[in-house]
């Protein structure tokens, strides 16, 4: 009986941790999409990356209109170094995310 209780407690703890993790992940994602990508800080960083890459897609050489994160600053949104960002055209960006 005690073993069953311990198993149930372990399952409950695991489920709670998963819930908290998913909730925090969703909060970070929502902040990133709804706030950070509309901020002046992002616009400046985006401009610097496009200028650095001469407004050319690093994958195909076409005209870049977007910036792609090669890595994400998971807990420090907005503090990613520009080395983690590349200029990219819409076609290549769509391929990167498919």
N, C-alpha and C positions, 0 to 999 in steps of 0.2 A: 504494500500500500504506500509506504514512504517513497519507494522507487518511482511509482507512478506519479506521485505528487511532485517529485523533483523533476521528472521529465516534463510535466505540464508547466512547471515554473520556467524551465529552460526554454521551452517553446514560446511561452509568453514573452520572455525577455528578448528572444530573438526577433519575434514579430514586432515588438515595440521599437527595437533598434532599427529595423528595416523601415518602419513607418517614419521615424524621425529622420533617417537618412534621406528618404524620398521627399519628405516635406522640405528639408533644407535645400536639396538639389533643385526642386521646383522653384523655391524662392530665389535662388541664385540665377536660374535660367530666366525667370520672369524679370528680375532686375536688369539682367544683361540685355534682354530683348526690348523691354519697355522704357528703360531709363538710360542705360549706358550708351547704347548705339544711337541715341538721339542727342547725346551730350556734346557740348563744345569740345571737351577733352578728346572724345572719339573722333570728331570731325578734324581736329588738328592732327591727331596721330594718323588718321586715314590719309590726309593730304601729304604728310611727310613720307609715308610708304609709297604712295603713287608717284611722288616726285623722285624719290630715291630710285625707283625702278623705271623711270622715264615714261610713265604711263603705258607700260608694255606688260602684257601677261607673261609671267615667268615660265609658263608651261608651253604656250604656243607662239608667243611673240606678237600676238594681236593687240589691239587697243584694250587696255585694262580699264574697267569701270568700277571694279569692286576690290575689296581687300579680304584676303582669306587668312584665317588663323591656322598656322600649322600645329600650334599647341595652344591650350587655354590655361589661363591663370585661374585655376579652380576656385581658390578661396580669396584671391586678391584681384577681383574683376577690375579691369582698367589699368592694372599695373604690369601687363604683359610687355616685355621688351619688343621693340619694333623688329628685332631679328626673328621673332615668331610670326611676323606678318609678311604677306607677299601680295603684290599686285596681281590681279587675275581678271580675265574676261568672264562674262556671264556664262558662256558655254562651258568653259573649263571649270568654273565654280560649281555649276550644276553637276558636272561629272564627279567632282571631288566629294559631293554630298549624296551621290546616288549609290 
